Amino acid sequence: MSLFNSAAERVASEPMTFTVAELANRIKQVLGDAFGDELWVEGEIRNLSRARSGHMYFDLVEPDPDNGSSKQPEASISVALFRFNRERVEETLRRQGGMAMEDGMKVRIQGKLDFWPPGGRLQLYMSGIDPNFTLGELEAERLRLLEMLRDEGLLTKNQGVPFPVAPLRIGLVTSNGSAAHHDFCDELVASGLAWEVALADTPVQGVDAPPRIAAAIRAVGRSGVDVIAVVRGGGARTDLVAFDSEVVARAAAGAPVPVVTGVGHEIDRTIIDEVAHEAQKTPTAAAVFIVTAARVHLEAAEQAWDGVSSWAQRLLGNADQRLVNVSQTTARAAEGHLHRAGSTLNGRAGRIRELAETRTRGETRRVDGCAGAMRHRVSTAIVDSRRTLDQVKSRTTAQARRIPKSAARELANLEGRVRLLDPRAILARGWSITRHSGKVVRNPASLAVGDELVTTLAEGELHSTVSENQ
């Protein structure tokens, strides 16, 4: 009896062993008892995906307040929204401003917490959503950010940047190929002006959109544009949350050139609209604003040019009339001066003729006297020169006869010396000339054994090879 009791006690003290199915059922039972059929949970959507079946899956997280929303969350739970519930939830959101579920969206959702035995996962099966919570969160965050920007003076910082008189170089921040992109550029093309557009392609919604938009604004701001245009087509209120972000607001406020926005529909107004230099209702309206600003400058320039042209024409007309008057006055004065000068000149010319005739007669007499004396001197010089020429001729003739004889004797002497120095004469006396490689051999030390030699004699040549060099 004591042994039986001891075994029973040991069995009672051992922990209960469950099968996996039993454990899963117990978990489902505990969850049902603890949370009931439905509960409400608030958090932030992350990793949202839509399956081909029409179901939607995402993580509902509690962001870590110390690390930010993009870091590891403080807590997370998996959520499944099946198709029959998803259609109802999306209809609810559409009725409340056309919202749509997206990553980063703060929500308050209704569902049943349950355990899925085949996958071993705890999931919240979503069945409903509170759109007012999301709108309230968005508005609260918007008001908080506006207050902070106002305290830092950023709401008016970009508005203090002077707007260019001719903003023809535009930095366009939008999604390439989107309706907003086409609407904006079509308006520029239709204006007929010469635009330069630097496109910064960026997503305009989603978790990655805010930092990408901010980086695009900074990039085009450094590229030397005249103005930055940030545009996006209309959408749900939650589709525009990227333009309510702090990082985008700070990038727009700190831009070195004016920022013009055209985000959403006419009823939408985001944080970037508050900090921008000019906020327009739509992308088309933003383009119209910039086109109008450029046209105002061009029209002012044309008006100024017309004014300058009219003023110049008046000045030319007045100057032309003054020139005619001055020319007529000058002509009359010149005619009077010429008449008086002509009379004076005629009188002086008569006196000059008389004086010239008197002086010419005196000079003619002096020239005649000089000419007679010159003829006498020239005749005497010619006689003397002829006598001298005859003497030189005699001496030259005698020298001419002596010089050829002396030159003949000198030529004969040179011919003899040349014959003595002729190499053929030297060779005929028994001498020879030895060459190596075309050069005359003067020193045996310059030769080496085996070198080929050519010896020139009076009659022919000898070829030899050096066999010994001493």
MOSUL-V862758 format. One record per residue. N is the residue number from 1. RES is the residue in one small letter. SS is DSSP state (H for helix, E for strand, L for the rest). PHI is phi in whole degrees, 0 to 359 (* if undefined). D_CENTER is the distance of its C-alpha to the mean C-alpha in Angstrom with 1 decimal. Layout:
n=[N;N]
res=[RES;RES]
ss=[SS;SS]
phi=[PHI;PHI]
d_center=[D_CENTER;D_CENTER]
This chain:
n=[1;2;3;4;5;6;7;8;9;10;11;12;13;14;15;16;17;18;19;20;21;22;23;24;25;26;27;28;29;30;31;32;33;34;35;36;37;38;39;40;41;42;43;44;45;46;47;48;49;50;51;52;53;54;55;56;57;58;59;60;61;62;63;64;65;66;67;68;69;70;71;72;73;74;75;76;77;78;79;80;81;82;83;84;85;86;87;88;89;90;91;92;93;94;95;96;97;98;99;100;101;102;103;104;105;106;107;108;109;110;111;112;113;114;115;116;117;118;119;120;121;122;123;124;125;126;127;128;129;130;131;132;133;134;135;136;137;138;139;140;141;142;143;144;145;146;147;148;149;150;151;152;153;154;155;156;157;158;159;160;161;162;163;164;165;166;167;168;169;170;171;172;173;174;175;176;177;178;179;180;181;182;183;184;185;186;187;188;189;190;191;192;193;194;195;196;197;198;199;200;201;202;203;204;205;206;207;208;209;210;211;212;213;214;215;216;217;218;219;220;221;222;223;224;225;226;227;228;229;230;231;232;233;234;235;236;237;238;239;240;241;242;243;244;245;246;247;248;249;250;251;252;253;254;255;256;257;258;259;260;261;262;263;264;265;266;267;268;269;270;271;272;273;274;275;276;277;278;279;280;281;282;283;284;285;286;287;288;289;290;291;292;293;294;295;296;297;298;299;300;301;302;303;304;305;306;307;308;309;310;311;312;313;314;315;316;317;318;319;320;321;322;323;324;325;326;327;328;329;330;331;332;333;334;335;336;337;338;339;340;341;342;343;344;345;346;347;348;349;350;351;352;353;354;355;356;357;358;359;360;361;362;363;364;365;366;367;368;369;370;371;372;373;374;375;376;377;378;379;380;381;382;383;384;385;386;387;388;389;390;391;392;393;394;395;396;397;398;399;400;401;402;403;404;405;406;407;408;409;410;411;412;413;414;415;416;417;418;419;420;421;422;423;424;425;426;427;428;429;430;431;432;433;434;435;436;437;438;439;440;441;442;443;444;445;446;447;448;449;450;451;452;453;454;455;456;457;458;459;460;461;462;463;464;465;466;467;468;469;470]
res=[m;s;l;f;n;s;a;a;e;r;v;a;s;e;p;m;t;f;t;v;a;e;l;a;n;r;i;k;q;v;l;g;d;a;f;g;d;e;l;w;v;e;g;e;i;r;n;l;s;r;a;r;s;g;h;m;y;f;d;l;v;e;p;d;p;d;n;g;s;s;k;q;p;e;a;s;i;s;v;a;l;f;r;f;n;r;e;r;v;e;e;t;l;r;r;q;g;g;m;a;m;e;d;g;m;k;v;r;i;q;g;k;l;d;f;w;p;p;g;g;r;l;q;l;y;m;s;g;i;d;p;n;f;t;l;g;e;l;e;a;e;r;l;r;l;l;e;m;l;r;d;e;g;l;l;t;k;n;q;g;v;p;f;p;v;a;p;l;r;i;g;l;v;t;s;n;g;s;a;a;h;h;d;f;c;d;e;l;v;a;s;g;l;a;w;e;v;a;l;a;d;t;p;v;q;g;v;d;a;p;p;r;i;a;a;a;i;r;a;v;g;r;s;g;v;d;v;i;a;v;v;r;g;g;g;a;r;t;d;l;v;a;f;d;s;e;v;v;a;r;a;a;a;g;a;p;v;p;v;v;t;g;v;g;h;e;i;d;r;t;i;i;d;e;v;a;h;e;a;q;k;t;p;t;a;a;a;v;f;i;v;t;a;a;r;v;h;l;e;a;a;e;q;a;w;d;g;v;s;s;w;a;q;r;l;l;g;n;a;d;q;r;l;v;n;v;s;q;t;t;a;r;a;a;e;g;h;l;h;r;a;g;s;t;l;n;g;r;a;g;r;i;r;e;l;a;e;t;r;t;r;g;e;t;r;r;v;d;g;c;a;g;a;m;r;h;r;v;s;t;a;i;v;d;s;r;r;t;l;d;q;v;k;s;r;t;t;a;q;a;r;r;i;p;k;s;a;a;r;e;l;a;n;l;e;g;r;v;r;l;l;d;p;r;a;i;l;a;r;g;w;s;i;t;r;h;s;g;k;v;v;r;n;p;a;s;l;a;v;g;d;e;l;v;t;t;l;a;e;g;e;l;h;s;t;v;s;e;n;q]
ss=[L;H;H;H;H;H;H;H;H;H;H;H;H;L;L;L;L;L;L;H;H;H;H;H;H;H;H;H;H;H;H;H;H;H;H;L;L;L;E;E;E;E;E;E;E;E;E;E;E;E;L;L;L;L;L;E;E;E;E;E;E;E;L;E;L;L;L;E;L;L;L;L;L;L;E;E;E;E;E;E;E;L;H;H;H;H;H;H;H;H;H;H;H;H;H;L;L;L;L;L;L;L;L;L;L;E;E;E;E;E;E;E;E;E;E;E;L;L;L;L;E;E;E;E;E;E;E;E;E;L;H;H;H;H;H;H;H;H;H;H;H;H;H;H;H;H;H;H;H;H;H;L;L;L;L;L;L;H;H;H;L;L;L;L;L;L;L;L;E;E;E;E;E;E;L;L;L;L;H;H;H;H;H;H;H;H;H;H;H;H;H;L;L;L;L;E;E;E;E;E;E;L;L;L;L;L;L;L;H;H;H;H;H;H;H;H;H;H;H;H;H;L;L;L;L;L;E;E;E;E;E;E;L;L;L;L;H;H;H;H;H;H;H;H;L;H;H;H;H;H;H;H;H;L;L;L;L;E;E;E;E;E;E;L;L;L;L;L;L;L;H;H;H;H;H;L;L;E;E;E;L;L;H;H;H;H;H;H;H;H;H;H;H;H;H;H;H;H;H;H;H;H;H;H;H;H;H;H;H;H;H;H;H;H;H;H;H;H;H;H;H;H;H;H;H;H;H;H;H;H;H;H;H;H;H;H;H;H;H;H;H;H;H;H;H;H;H;H;H;H;H;H;H;H;H;H;H;H;H;H;H;H;H;H;H;H;H;H;H;H;H;H;H;H;H;H;H;H;H;H;H;H;H;H;H;H;H;H;H;H;H;H;H;H;H;H;H;H;H;H;H;H;H;H;H;H;H;H;H;H;H;H;H;H;H;H;H;H;H;H;H;L;H;H;H;H;H;H;L;L;L;L;E;E;E;E;L;L;E;E;L;L;L;H;H;H;L;L;L;L;L;E;E;E;E;E;L;L;L;L;E;E;E;E;E;L;L;L;L;L]
phi=[*;291;294;297;297;295;295;297;295;294;297;293;281;286;295;289;257;250;282;299;296;296;295;298;296;295;297;300;294;295;297;297;293;279;245;74;281;224;209;250;225;245;180;244;282;218;56;287;219;241;276;298;290;100;284;230;228;197;255;258;241;252;299;286;296;272;254;92;288;269;263;299;286;288;205;207;219;281;236;240;239;284;302;294;274;300;298;290;296;295;295;299;292;297;292;254;83;71;287;215;289;217;301;87;279;272;223;237;242;249;181;245;274;213;250;260;300;301;260;63;239;269;226;256;269;283;228;202;212;255;294;295;296;298;298;295;296;298;293;297;294;296;294;297;293;300;297;295;294;295;297;272;74;273;292;244;297;290;293;279;283;300;279;295;287;221;283;268;255;244;265;259;253;191;273;299;85;285;298;297;300;294;299;295;291;299;293;295;298;296;288;79;271;269;264;240;246;259;274;250;288;205;294;244;204;108;296;280;295;304;295;290;296;299;296;295;298;294;295;290;295;272;269;87;280;273;206;248;249;248;228;204;289;291;180;293;300;287;290;260;296;300;274;258;276;293;295;289;298;292;296;292;295;268;296;284;232;300;251;245;250;212;244;84;267;293;271;273;213;252;298;297;295;289;265;289;295;220;247;251;284;221;302;297;296;297;295;299;300;293;298;298;299;292;295;302;295;295;295;296;295;294;297;297;294;299;296;297;297;297;298;296;296;297;298;295;297;296;294;296;294;296;295;298;299;295;294;294;298;296;297;296;295;294;297;295;297;295;298;294;293;296;298;299;295;298;296;292;295;299;296;293;298;299;295;293;295;299;292;294;296;297;291;296;297;295;295;299;297;295;294;297;297;294;295;295;294;293;297;297;295;292;298;296;293;296;297;295;296;295;296;296;296;295;296;294;295;296;295;298;284;285;297;300;296;295;292;294;296;296;294;295;300;295;296;296;298;295;296;295;271;294;303;293;294;296;295;294;274;108;277;221;236;254;235;231;59;85;252;292;273;249;220;301;295;278;256;232;300;100;294;270;241;235;250;263;249;298;234;96;226;242;248;216;232;288;257;205;232;243]
d_center=[100.6;98.7;96.7;95.6;94.6;92.5;90.6;90.0;88.7;86.2;85.0;84.6;82.6;80.1;76.7;76.6;74.9;72.8;71.6;67.9;68.9;71.3;68.6;66.1;68.8;69.7;66.1;65.9;69.2;68.1;64.8;66.8;69.3;66.7;64.2;66.1;64.8;61.8;59.6;56.4;53.5;50.3;47.1;43.5;42.6;40.7;40.3;41.3;42.0;43.8;46.1;47.0;50.5;49.2;49.7;47.2;46.9;45.1;45.7;46.8;45.8;46.5;43.3;43.8;43.4;42.4;39.7;38.1;38.1;35.8;38.1;41.6;43.8;47.0;48.9;48.4;50.5;50.0;50.4;51.4;51.3;53.2;52.6;55.7;54.7;50.9;51.5;53.5;51.0;48.1;50.3;51.0;47.3;46.6;49.4;47.8;44.5;43.3;42.4;41.8;42.2;38.9;38.0;37.9;40.4;43.4;46.6;50.4;51.9;55.5;56.9;59.5;59.0;60.5;60.6;59.8;62.2;60.7;57.4;58.7;56.2;56.7;55.0;54.9;55.6;53.9;55.7;54.3;51.7;51.7;48.8;49.8;49.1;45.5;44.9;46.6;44.5;41.2;42.5;43.7;40.4;38.6;41.0;40.7;36.9;37.0;39.5;37.5;34.3;36.5;38.1;34.7;33.6;30.7;32.0;31.1;28.2;25.4;27.7;27.6;23.9;24.0;23.1;20.7;22.6;20.3;18.4;16.6;13.4;15.0;14.4;17.2;19.1;21.8;23.2;21.7;24.4;26.7;28.8;26.9;23.6;25.4;27.3;24.3;22.2;25.5;26.1;22.8;23.4;27.0;26.0;24.7;21.9;18.3;16.5;12.9;13.7;11.7;14.7;15.7;18.7;21.6;25.4;27.1;30.5;32.2;32.4;28.8;27.4;27.4;25.3;22.8;22.5;22.2;19.4;17.5;18.0;16.8;13.6;12.6;14.0;11.5;8.4;9.4;11.7;15.1;17.3;17.8;20.4;22.4;24.8;27.6;30.6;34.1;36.2;38.9;38.8;38.2;35.2;33.4;34.2;30.6;29.8;32.8;31.5;31.1;27.7;26.2;27.9;26.7;23.0;23.3;25.4;23.0;19.8;18.2;18.2;21.2;21.9;23.8;25.9;27.8;29.6;32.8;35.7;37.0;39.3;36.8;35.3;33.5;32.5;28.9;30.4;32.2;29.3;26.8;26.4;27.7;29.6;30.3;32.8;30.9;27.5;28.7;29.8;26.4;24.8;27.7;27.2;23.6;24.6;27.6;25.6;23.4;26.6;28.4;26.0;26.0;29.8;30.2;28.2;30.5;33.5;32.6;32.1;35.5;37.1;35.8;37.0;40.4;40.8;39.9;42.5;45.1;44.5;44.8;47.9;49.5;48.6;50.0;53.3;53.5;52.9;55.7;58.1;57.3;57.7;61.1;62.2;61.1;62.8;66.1;65.9;65.1;68.0;70.4;69.2;69.5;73.0;74.2;72.5;74.2;77.6;77.1;75.8;78.8;81.2;79.6;79.4;83.2;83.9;81.5;83.4;86.7;85.5;83.9;87.1;89.2;87.0;86.7;90.5;90.8;88.1;89.6;92.9;91.3;89.4;92.6;94.3;91.4;91.4;95.2;94.8;91.8;93.8;96.6;94.2;92.4;95.7;96.9;93.5;93.7;97.2;96.2;93.1;95.2;97.7;94.9;93.3;96.6;96.9;93.4;94.1;97.2;95.5;92.6;94.9;96.8;93.6;92.3;95.5;95.2;91.5;91.7;94.6;92.9;89.7;91.8;93.4;90.0;88.6;91.6;91.0;87.3;88.2;90.7;88.2;85.6;88.1;88.9;85.2;84.6;83.6;85.9;88.8;88.0;87.8;91.1;92.7;91.8;88.4;85.4;81.5;79.7;76.0;73.5;70.2;71.0;71.5;75.0;76.4;77.6;77.7;78.8;76.5;73.5;74.7;74.6;76.9;76.1;74.5;75.7;77.5;78.5;81.6;82.4;86.1;88.0;88.3;85.4;83.2;83.7;81.1;81.5;79.7;79.8;81.9;82.4;80.9;83.1]
